[in-house]
Amino acid sequence: MRMCSQRGYTLIEVIVAFAVLGIALMLLLGTLSNGTRQVRWAADSGRAALHAQSLLDGIGIDIPVVPGSSTGEFEDGRYRWSLEIAPYVDPALPPALADSSGQQLFEIGLAVDWGERGPRERLQVRTLRLREPDAPGVALP
């Protein structure tokens, strides 16, 4: 009788192949999950920047340029903002120099917070805005 040799995989080879396949799939899914998270963060950051730009564009039109602070929200509380307006004092100029034209420079600080289960992310913007003395609807102090 002749012994015929059979060709095939041993049980250990099959187990090792499944282990390698499992590790490869785990790494692939982890990478895809991380990519999805980054895409969502980029989308949320972009929307926060658009909301901040919208608020900054309204200063002097919808929001008067007067010292003070205000808060609000967008998208039913998903994005929360706080705005602070204060007179700007240039540290490089001596305080005795005053602008005789009546124009006044204000520093505007805007913070937009967002995130699920409380604010986790924040966008902060600081800028300067010039207020003309005869701006309609704005009373000078």
C-alpha positions in Angstrom: 0.0 0.0 0.0 1.1 3.4 -0.9 0.9 6.2 1.5 -0.4 9.2 -0.1 0.6 12.5 1.3 -2.1 15.0 1.7 -1.4 18.7 1.4 -3.2 21.3 3.5 -2.8 23.7 6.4 -2.3 22.6 9.9 -4.5 23.9 12.7 -1.7 26.1 14.0 -1.3 27.8 10.6 -5.0 28.5 10.4 -5.1 30.0 14.0 -2.1 32.2 13.2 -3.7 33.4 9.9 -6.9 34.3 11.8 -4.9 36.1 14.4 -3.1 38.2 11.8 -6.4 38.9 10.0 -8.0 40.0 13.3 -5.1 42.4 14.1 -5.1 43.9 10.6 -8.9 44.5 10.8 -8.6 46.0 14.3 -5.9 48.4 13.0 -8.0 49.3 10.0 -11.1 50.0 11.9 -9.2 52.1 14.5 -7.8 54.2 11.7 -11.2 54.7 10.1 -12.7 55.6 13.5 -10.0 58.2 14.2 -10.5 59.6 10.7 -14.2 60.0 11.3 -13.6 61.8 14.6 -11.2 64.2 12.9 -13.7 64.9 10.1 -16.4 65.7 12.7 -14.0 68.0 14.7 -13.1 69.8 11.5 -16.8 70.3 10.6 -17.6 71.6 14.1 -14.6 73.9 14.1 -15.7 75.3 10.7 -19.2 75.9 11.9 -17.8 77.7 15.0 -15.7 79.9 12.8 -18.7 80.8 10.6 -20.7 81.7 13.7 -17.8 83.8 15.0 -17.5 85.6 11.7 -21.2 86.2 11.6 -21.1 87.8 15.1 -18.1 89.9 14.2 -19.7 91.1 11.0 -22.7 92.3 13.1 -20.7 94.4 15.5 -21.5 98.1 14.8 -24.7 97.1 12.9 -26.7 94.7 15.1 -24.5 94.9 18.2 -23.5 98.5 19.2 -19.8 99.2 19.8 -20.1 100.2 23.4 -18.1 98.7 26.4 -19.8 95.7 27.9 -20.2 92.0 27.5 -23.0 89.7 26.2 -23.6 86.0 25.7 -25.7 83.9 23.5 -26.0 80.6 21.7 -26.4 79.2 18.2 -28.1 76.0 17.0 -30.2 75.4 20.1 -27.3 75.7 22.5 -24.8 73.5 20.7 -22.5 76.6 20.2 -22.3 79.1 23.0 -20.6 82.5 22.6 -19.5 85.3 24.9 -18.5 88.8 23.6 -16.6 91.5 25.4 -16.1 95.0 24.2 -13.6 97.3 26.0 -11.9 100.6 25.0 -8.4 99.9 23.6 -5.5 101.6 25.1 -2.2 101.4 23.1 0.6 100.7 25.6 3.1 102.3 23.2 1.5 105.7 23.4 1.6 108.0 26.3 -1.9 108.5 27.9 -1.7 112.3 27.4 -2.2 111.9 23.7 -5.9 111.8 23.0 -7.6 111.6 19.6 -9.2 115.0 19.0 -11.4 113.7 16.1 -13.7 111.8 18.5 -12.9 108.4 17.0 -12.4 105.7 19.6 -10.8 102.3 19.2 -12.3 99.3 21.0 -10.9 95.8 21.6 -13.3 93.0 20.9 -12.9 89.5 22.4 -15.1 86.7 21.2 -15.1 83.1 22.5 -17.2 80.4 20.9 -17.5 77.1 22.9 -18.9 73.8 21.7 -18.9 70.1 22.4 -21.1 67.3 23.5 -21.8 67.0 27.2 -20.5 70.4 28.0 -18.0 72.7 26.2 -14.9 70.8 25.3 -13.6 73.0 22.4 -13.1 76.8 22.2 -12.4 79.3 19.5 -11.2 82.6 20.7 -10.9 85.7 18.5 -9.5 89.1 19.4 -9.8 92.1 17.1 -10.0 95.9 17.1 -12.9 98.0 15.9 -13.0 101.8 15.3 -16.2 103.7 16.3 -16.9 106.9 14.5 -18.3 109.7 16.7 -21.4 110.3 14.5 -22.3 106.6 14.1 -26.1 106.4 13.8 -27.8 104.9 16.8 -24.7 104.9 19.0 -24.6 107.3 21.9 -21.1 108.3 23.0 -20.4 108.0 26.7 
